[in-house]
Amino acid sequence: MRRIPVIVAVTALAAAGLVGCASTSVDASCPRPSASSTTSDLIDVSGAVDTAPDIEVRTPFHVAETTSYDLETGDGAQITTDSQLVVLDLSLVSGETGQPLVSTSYTGDTSRPLSLTQWEQTFPQFGDALMCASEGSRVVVALSADGVSPDAVAGLGLEDGESAIAVVDVRKVYLPKADGADQYNDARGLPTVVRAPDGRPGIIVPDADAPIDPVVQVLKKGDGAEVNDDDSVLFAFTSVDWDDPKTTVNTTWDSEPLRQTLDALPPVIADALRGQPVGSQLLVVQPAGDADAAQSEPAIVYVIDVLGVG
């Protein structure tokens, strides 16, 4: 059986043929499918969730539609969006022969998360199969023939039209947005923030001069792990120019969150993040640069969601 390096991008896996948060209770409004006896009776999976499973399948195994069920249900954060970053371990076996095909390394490394959208480039139905799954879960996914990208079929060792069984361990689920408690701040003379349902912030800058000293306000206070100096931080942010707030300077909300160590960030941002718990949202104002400089930097307003540490 070949091993899939955990850190490799899923798009590259398909092209190369696969060589080689704070704990939360499960949300009842985001239910998971129940096991179907017609599928689960044909698959036997054993082993601990954090180790490579032993998978036995009555062969030949075939399903017309991809189905999934939780063999073990974790109590961590749930997957609620396709763009959410997750760390998965996966073992895949042939439905025709029951033989192992490929597997991730099961090292416990959570430093290289991928979005479900990235996984869907190889397994198009993973979004539906894993939606609402919680961190710590082991999910059995019975993949129909169209549950694997045509570009990946041969590289995975499958035949055209063949079903497969994937056993997926949800090792880490990062927050899609800040989920902390709203905090009161004196916003006089400072920007205010509005939020779309998906968490994307809108920044309203007052008709006033920007502050001359850095400003940090906690808009939402999370209850997760705190950011330490030796952590890499996963965060989403939007920034605007104080003097031209209708123009976005930069944002992660059109792509994916960033992961950075504090020493790789501007000092104002690093100082703002240090000690903040996961789930928090921050308003940070970086003052303008030296007005006498040849190209003075403008004052920049940041809204930052702290989504995870690692």
Secondary structure, 3 states (H helix, E strand, C coil): CEEECCCCCHHHHHHHCCCCCCCCCCCCCCCCCCCCHHHHCCEEEECCCCCCCEEEECCCCCCCCCEEEEEECCCCCECCCCCCEEEEEEEEEECCCCCEEEEECCCCCCCCCEEHHHHCCCCCCHHHHHCCCECCCEEEEEECHHHCCHHHHHHHCCCCCCCEEEEEEEEEECCCCCCCEECCCCCCCCCEEEECCCCCEEEECCCCCCCCCCEEEEEEECCCCECCCCCEEEEEEEEEECCEEEEEEEECCCCCCEEEEHHHCCHHHHHHHCCCECCCEEEEEECCCCCCCCCCCCCEEEEEEEEEEC
